[in-house]
């Protein structure tokens, strides 16, 4: 065994021990925002729990949900891949999406594999655990509930719509969202992780369709409010057309309080770097704009503000995984 091999082995052992001693972090959300967060955090701790919404009813997940009666696997699959120990061919296979083929077009291979494992084992959670082993996931990924739930929205004009995929299509502001059935049991491991956490994170991601559906599982929302951990809301960089059009940072926070109760979030994390003009124009054509940072209103809501350059150097105006993770980990160790 040569010196470079020994050095690499020692580094790997040290890094594994470092990650095992990392803070206990619970991240709550879904969609495309949660995997971005997890991809950064896994470099600082493996004591990670992702609690993921199961209200998705669109795309491949919606089709599998309707045809097989399983929980929608898409958001959970994305979080599993984000927490995979290394980027491997298996990770790419889980993300592979069929572009053609009768019955296959639009499906991701990962969704189909989770569906097959759930059918073989008879249990969705067992399927997720087995996939976690294959991908060597750092931490755990849990659905917020094992109940088949439907997300509904009531808009400011009094109209309502049923189905997560339909909510963002409306041009009328959302007044509130709610689940049916209203009483749905949480996954016990999720409650345990929340109670033991050092840090609980909400977002980034779609406010009404990714973050809030988890908190609307009543015991999840109550456990988060009661937990002794630091609680942080990571504010989106851009508004979402048809869902948070015109929302400021305080509007995001107020929506969380309106649904779960006031005064339980300790920090809000906001991006301070300006979105490039070309990006702003591109997003404006889709009906989105940078979220306005209204600090005076945030302070009145009793939350502490953490400002940081969190923008990723890409064509998309989204959070940089490592910048965001470093900001959050510093917050935990400062405490």
C-alpha positions as CSV (number, residue, x, y, z in Angstrom):
1,X,0.0,0.0,0.0
2,X,1.6,3.3,-1.1
3,X,1.6,6.5,0.8
4,X,-1.1,8.2,-1.3
5,X,-3.5,5.3,-0.8
6,X,-2.9,5.4,3.0
7,X,-3.4,9.1,3.0
8,X,-6.7,8.7,1.1
9,X,-7.9,6.0,3.5
10,X,-7.0,8.0,6.6
11,X,-8.9,11.0,5.1
12,X,-12.0,8.8,4.4
13,X,-12.0,7.5,8.0
14,X,-11.6,11.0,9.4
15,X,-14.4,12.3,7.2
16,X,-16.7,9.5,8.2
17,X,-16.1,10.2,11.9
18,X,-16.6,13.9,11.3
19,X,-20.0,13.4,9.5
20,X,-21.1,11.0,12.3
21,X,-20.6,13.7,14.9
22,X,-22.4,16.3,12.9
23,X,-25.5,18.2,14.1
24,X,-29.0,16.5,13.9
25,X,-30.8,18.3,11.1
26,X,-34.4,17.8,10.0
27,X,-35.3,19.3,6.6
28,X,-39.0,19.6,5.7
29,X,-40.3,20.2,2.2
30,X,-40.4,18.6,-1.2
31,X,-40.3,19.5,-4.9
32,X,-37.0,20.7,-6.3
33,X,-36.0,22.9,-3.4
34,X,-35.4,20.2,-0.7
35,X,-32.8,18.2,-2.7
36,X,-30.8,21.4,-3.3
37,X,-30.6,21.9,0.5
38,X,-29.8,18.2,1.2
39,X,-27.0,18.1,-1.4
40,X,-25.2,20.8,0.5
41,X,-25.9,19.5,4.1
42,X,-24.7,16.0,3.5
43,X,-21.1,17.3,3.3
44,X,-21.3,18.5,6.9
45,X,-23.4,15.8,8.7
46,X,-24.9,12.4,8.1
47,X,-27.4,13.0,10.9
48,X,-30.0,14.2,8.4
49,X,-33.7,13.5,8.2
50,X,-35.7,14.7,5.2
51,X,-39.4,14.8,5.8
52,X,-41.1,14.9,2.4
53,X,-44.6,15.8,1.3
54,X,-46.8,13.0,-0.3
55,X,-49.4,15.3,-1.8
56,X,-48.0,15.3,-5.3
57,X,-50.5,14.2,-7.9
58,X,-48.8,15.3,-11.2
59,X,-46.5,13.7,-13.7
60,X,-45.0,10.3,-13.2
61,X,-45.7,10.3,-9.5
62,X,-49.4,11.1,-10.1
63,X,-49.8,8.4,-12.7
64,X,-48.2,5.7,-10.4
65,X,-50.2,6.9,-7.5
66,X,-53.4,6.5,-9.5
67,X,-52.5,3.2,-11.1
68,X,-50.9,1.4,-8.2
69,X,-52.3,3.2,-5.1
70,X,-48.9,3.9,-3.7
71,X,-47.6,7.1,-2.3
72,X,-46.1,9.5,-4.9
73,X,-42.4,8.5,-5.2
74,X,-41.0,11.4,-7.1
75,X,-40.1,13.9,-4.4
76,X,-38.8,11.1,-2.2
77,X,-36.6,9.7,-5.1
78,X,-35.1,13.2,-5.6
79,X,-34.2,13.4,-2.0
80,X,-32.6,9.9,-1.9
81,X,-30.4,10.8,-4.9
82,X,-29.5,14.1,-3.3
83,X,-28.3,12.3,-0.2
84,X,-26.5,9.5,-2.0
85,X,-22.9,9.3,-0.7
86,X,-21.3,9.7,-4.2
87,X,-22.5,10.5,-7.7
88,X,-22.5,7.1,-9.3
89,X,-24.1,5.4,-12.4
90,X,-26.8,4.1,-10.1
91,X,-27.7,7.7,-9.1
92,X,-28.0,8.6,-12.8
93,X,-30.2,5.5,-13.4
94,X,-32.6,6.6,-10.7
95,X,-33.0,10.0,-12.4
96,X,-33.3,8.5,-15.9
97,X,-36.6,9.5,-17.5
98,X,-38.1,7.6,-20.4
99,X,-38.7,9.8,-23.4
100,X,-40.7,7.3,-25.4
101,X,-42.5,4.0,-25.2
102,X,-46.1,3.3,-24.7
103,X,-46.9,3.6,-20.9
104,X,-43.2,4.4,-20.2
105,X,-42.9,7.9,-21.6
106,X,-42.6,10.5,-18.8
107,X,-41.7,7.9,-16.1
108,X,-38.4,8.0,-14.2
109,X,-36.7,4.7,-13.6
110,X,-36.3,5.5,-9.9
111,X,-40.0,6.0,-9.6
112,X,-40.7,2.6,-11.2
113,X,-38.1,0.9,-9.0
114,X,-39.6,2.3,-5.8
115,X,-43.0,1.2,-7.0
116,X,-41.8,-2.3,-7.8
117,X,-40.1,-2.6,-4.4
118,X,-43.2,-1.4,-2.6
119,X,-45.2,-4.0,-4.5
120,X,-42.7,-6.8,-3.6
121,X,-42.4,-5.8,0.1
122,X,-45.9,-4.7,0.5
123,X,-44.7,-1.6,2.3
124,X,-43.7,1.8,0.9
125,X,-41.3,2.6,3.8
126,X,-39.5,-0.7,3.3
127,X,-39.0,0.2,-0.3
128,X,-37.5,3.6,0.5
129,X,-35.1,1.9,3.1
130,X,-33.9,-0.6,0.5
131,X,-33.3,2.1,-2.1
132,X,-31.4,4.1,0.6
133,X,-29.0,1.1,1.1
134,X,-28.4,0.8,-2.7
135,X,-27.6,4.5,-2.9
136,X,-25.6,4.6,0.4
137,X,-27.7,7.5,1.5
138,X,-26.4,9.8,4.3
139,X,-29.3,10.1,6.7
140,X,-32.9,9.1,6.1
141,X,-35.8,10.1,3.9
142,X,-39.3,9.8,5.3
143,X,-42.8,10.6,4.0
144,X,-44.7,12.9,6.4
145,X,-47.6,10.4,6.4
146,X,-48.3,7.1,4.9
147,X,-51.9,8.1,4.3
148,X,-53.1,8.9,0.8
149,X,-53.8,12.6,1.1
150,X,-55.2,15.2,-1.3
151,X,-54.1,18.9,-1.1
152,X,-56.8,21.5,-1.6
153,X,-56.6,25.3,-1.9
154,X,-59.1,28.0,-1.2
155,X,-58.4,31.2,-3.1
156,X,-59.0,34.8,-2.2
157,X,-62.1,35.0,-4.4
158,X,-63.7,32.0,-2.5
159,X,-63.1,29.4,-5.2
160,X,-61.4,26.1,-4.4
161,X,-59.4,23.5,-6.2
162,X,-58.4,20.0,-5.4
163,X,-55.0,18.5,-6.3
164,X,-51.5,19.8,-5.8
165,X,-50.7,20.1,-9.5
166,X,-53.7,22.4,-10.1
167,X,-53.0,24.9,-7.3
168,X,-50.2,26.8,-9.1
169,X,-52.3,27.1,-12.3
170,X,-54.6,29.6,-10.7
171,X,-54.0,33.3,-11.2
172,X,-55.9,34.2,-8.0
173,X,-53.9,34.4,-4.7
174,X,-54.1,31.5,-2.3
175,X,-55.9,32.1,1.0
176,X,-55.2,28.8,2.6
177,X,-54.4,25.1,1.8
178,X,-55.7,22.0,3.6
179,X,-55.5,18.3,3.4
180,X,-58.1,15.6,3.2
181,X,-58.4,13.5,5.2
182,X,-57.8,16.1,7.8
183,X,-56.7,13.6,10.4
184,X,-53.7,11.6,9.0
185,X,-51.2,9.9,11.2
186,X,-47.6,11.0,10.9
187,X,-44.7,8.6,10.4
188,X,-43.4,7.9,14.0
189,X,-39.7,8.2,12.9
190,X,-40.5,11.7,11.7
191,X,-41.8,12.8,15.1
192,X,-38.7,11.2,16.8
193,X,-36.3,13.0,14.5
194,X,-38.1,16.3,15.1
195,X,-37.9,15.9,18.9
196,X,-34.2,15.1,18.8
197,X,-33.1,17.7,16.2
198,X,-30.6,20.5,16.7
199,X,-31.9,22.4,13.7
200,X,-35.2,22.2,11.8
201,X,-35.4,23.7,8.3
202,X,-38.4,24.7,6.3
203,X,-37.8,25.3,2.5
204,X,-36.6,26.3,0.1
205,X,-39.4,25.3,-2.2
206,X,-43.0,25.9,-3.1
207,X,-44.6,27.4,-0.1
208,X,-48.1,26.1,-0.4
209,X,-47.5,22.8,-2.3
210,X,-44.1,21.6,-0.9
211,X,-43.5,23.0,2.6
212,X,-47.0,23.5,4.1
213,X,-48.5,20.1,3.3
214,X,-46.0,18.5,5.7
215,X,-47.0,20.9,8.5
216,X,-50.7,20.3,7.8
217,X,-50.2,16.7,9.1
218,X,-51.3,18.0,12.5
219,X,-48.9,16.1,14.7
220,X,-46.0,17.1,12.5
221,X,-46.9,20.8,12.8
222,X,-47.4,20.5,16.5
223,X,-44.1,18.6,17.0
224,X,-42.1,21.2,15.0
225,X,-43.6,24.1,17.1
226,X,-42.9,22.3,20.4
227,X,-39.3,21.1,19.5
228,X,-36.4,22.7,21.3
229,X,-34.4,22.9,18.1
230,X,-33.5,26.1,16.2
231,X,-36.2,26.6,13.6
232,X,-35.4,28.3,10.3
233,X,-37.4,29.2,7.3
234,X,-35.2,29.4,4.1
235,X,-37.0,32.0,2.0
236,X,-37.2,31.4,-1.8
237,X,-35.1,33.6,-4.1
238,X,-37.9,34.0,-6.6
239,X,-41.7,34.1,-6.4
240,X,-43.6,31.3,-7.9
241,X,-46.2,32.1,-10.6
242,X,-49.7,31.5,-9.6
243,X,-48.7,30.5,-6.0
244,X,-46.7,33.3,-4.4
245,X,-47.0,36.0,-7.1
246,X,-46.2,39.3,-5.4
247,X,-45.1,37.8,-2.1
248,X,-42.5,39.5,0.0
249,X,-40.3,37.6,2.5
250,X,-42.7,38.5,5.3
251,X,-45.7,37.2,3.3
252,X,-44.0,33.8,3.1
253,X,-43.5,33.8,6.9
254,X,-47.0,35.0,7.6
255,X,-48.5,32.2,5.4
256,X,-46.7,29.7,7.6
257,X,-48.0,31.4,10.7
258,X,-51.6,31.6,9.4
259,X,-51.6,27.8,8.9
260,X,-49.7,26.5,11.9
261,X,-49.9,29.3,14.5
262,X,-47.6,32.4,15.2
263,X,-44.3,32.9,16.7
264,X,-42.4,29.6,16.5
265,X,-39.8,30.3,13.8
266,X,-36.5,31.6,15.1
267,X,-34.7,32.7,11.9
268,X,-35.4,33.5,8.3
269,X,-32.6,33.0,5.8
270,X,-32.7,35.5,2.9
271,X,-30.5,35.9,-0.2
272,X,-28.8,39.3,-0.6
273,X,-27.2,38.8,-4.0
274,X,-29.0,40.5,-6.8
275,X,-30.4,38.3,-9.6
276,X,-28.8,39.2,-12.9
277,X,-30.9,41.4,-15.3
278,X,-30.9,38.6,-17.9
279,X,-32.2,36.1,-15.4
280,X,-34.9,38.6,-14.1
281,X,-36.1,39.1,-17.6
282,X,-36.3,35.4,-18.3
283,X,-38.3,34.8,-15.0
284,X,-40.5,37.8,-15.7
285,X,-41.7,36.2,-18.9
286,X,-42.9,33.3,-16.8
287,X,-44.6,35.6,-14.2
288,X,-41.9,35.3,-11.5
289,X,-39.8,38.0,-9.8
290,X,-37.2,38.2,-7.0
291,X,-38.7,38.0,-3.5
292,X,-38.6,41.4,-1.9
293,X,-36.8,41.4,1.4
294,X,-38.9,43.6,3.8
295,X,-36.8,43.4,6.9
296,X,-38.9,45.8,9.0
297,X,-42.0,43.6,8.7
298,X,-39.9,40.5,9.4
299,X,-38.6,42.1,12.6
300,X,-42.2,42.9,13.6
301,X,-43.1,39.3,13.2
302,X,-40.4,38.5,15.9
303,X,-38.0,36.5,13.7
304,X,-34.3,37.1,13.4
305,X,-32.9,37.7,9.9
306,X,-29.8,36.1,8.5
307,X,-28.6,37.7,5.3
308,X,-26.1,36.0,3.0
309,X,-25.1,35.6,-0.7
310,X,-26.8,32.3,-1.4
311,X,-27.2,32.5,-5.2
312,X,-25.8,29.8,-7.4
313,X,-23.7,30.6,-10.4
314,X,-26.0,29.1,-13.0
315,X,-28.7,30.2,-15.5
316,X,-31.3,29.4,-12.8
317,X,-31.9,31.8,-9.9
318,X,-31.7,29.2,-7.1
319,X,-29.8,28.5,-3.9
320,X,-26.2,27.3,-4.1
321,X,-26.1,24.0,-2.0
322,X,-22.8,24.7,-0.4
323,X,-23.3,28.4,0.4
324,X,-26.6,27.6,2.0
325,X,-25.3,24.6,4.0
326,X,-22.3,26.6,5.3
327,X,-24.6,29.4,6.4
328,X,-26.8,27.0,8.3
329,X,-24.1,24.9,9.9
330,X,-22.4,28.1,11.2
331,X,-25.7,29.0,12.8
332,X,-25.9,25.7,14.6
333,X,-22.3,25.8,15.9
334,X,-22.7,29.4,16.9
335,X,-25.5,28.3,19.2
